[in-house]
Amino acid sequence: MLHWTDSLTTGNDEIDQEHRQIFDKLNSIETAIQNGADKECLIRMVTTLLDYTYYHFSHEEHAMNCARCSSHHTNCAAHRLFTMKIRGWLAAIMKGGTSTTLL
């Protein structure tokens, strides 16, 4: 399970709340896998996570751009890698994988 700590805060309450939502969605997927969720359930959950990350990253990247954040490009690259990983999970689940090793 992922645990949010104060060291992860950005100073933007809205962005931090969205980050917590991502943690919650990841933890829910892990719990579902551990409880034997079926393929269709996992596909829905991971698709929801993916959709939310697209929304969140767009919001966060806009905020970073407006604030002229010096880490903007580095964070954008990390966002792309993260969404690629989630798309990989979705592809693996669609092929029949539902183990906790996906996470």
C-alpha positions in Angstrom: 0.0 0.0 0.0 1.1 3.5 -0.7 1.0 6.0 2.1 0.8 9.8 1.7 3.2 11.7 3.8 3.6 15.4 4.4 7.0 15.2 2.5 5.0 14.8 -0.7 3.1 18.0 -0.5 3.6 20.5 -3.2 2.2 23.5 -1.4 -0.8 23.6 -3.7 -3.8 22.2 -1.8 -5.8 21.3 -4.9 -2.8 19.5 -6.6 -2.0 17.7 -3.3 -5.6 16.5 -3.0 -5.5 15.2 -6.6 -2.2 13.3 -5.7 -4.0 11.8 -2.7 -6.8 10.6 -5.1 -4.2 8.9 -7.3 -2.8 7.1 -4.1 -6.3 6.1 -3.2 -7.0 4.7 -6.6 -3.7 2.8 -6.7 -4.4 1.3 -3.2 -7.9 0.4 -4.3 -6.5 -1.5 -7.3 -4.0 -3.3 -5.0 -6.8 -4.3 -2.6 -9.0 -5.5 -5.5 -6.2 -7.7 -6.8 -5.5 -9.1 -3.4 -9.3 -9.9 -3.0 -9.4 -11.7 -6.3 -11.2 -9.1 -8.4 -12.0 -10.3 -11.9 -10.6 -9.0 -15.1 -13.5 -6.7 -16.0 -13.4 -5.1 -12.5 -9.7 -4.4 -12.8 -10.0 -3.1 -16.3 -12.6 -0.6 -15.1 -10.5 0.4 -12.1 -7.3 0.9 -14.1 -9.1 2.8 -16.8 -10.6 5.1 -14.2 -7.0 5.6 -12.8 -5.7 6.3 -16.3 -8.5 8.8 -17.0 -7.9 10.5 -13.7 -4.1 10.8 -14.3 -4.7 12.4 -17.7 -7.0 15.0 -16.0 -4.7 15.6 -13.1 -1.5 15.8 -15.1 -3.1 18.3 -17.5 -4.2 20.4 -14.5 -0.8 20.1 -12.7 1.2 20.9 -15.8 -0.9 24.0 -16.5 -0.4 25.1 -12.9 3.4 24.5 -13.2 3.5 26.4 -16.4 1.6 29.4 -15.0 3.9 29.4 -11.9 7.0 29.1 -14.2 8.0 26.1 -12.1 11.7 25.2 -12.7 10.8 21.5 -12.5 8.1 21.7 -15.2 9.9 19.7 -17.9 11.2 17.1 -15.5 7.7 16.6 -14.0 6.1 16.4 -17.4 8.5 13.6 -18.4 7.7 11.7 -15.2 4.0 12.1 -15.9 4.5 10.6 -19.3 6.4 7.6 -17.9 3.7 7.1 -15.2 0.9 7.1 -17.8 2.9 4.7 -20.0 3.2 2.3 -17.0 -0.6 2.5 -16.3 -1.3 1.8 -20.0 1.1 -1.2 -19.7 -0.9 -2.5 -16.6 -4.1 -2.1 -18.6 -2.7 -4.1 -21.5 -1.4 -6.8 -19.2 -4.8 -7.1 -17.5 -6.6 -7.3 -20.8 -4.3 -10.2 -21.7 -5.4 -12.0 -18.5 -2.9 -10.8 -15.9 -4.4 -9.9 -12.5 -1.6 -10.5 -10.0 -0.2 -8.1 -7.5 3.1 -8.1 -9.5 1.3 -5.6 -11.9 1.6 -3.1 -9.1 
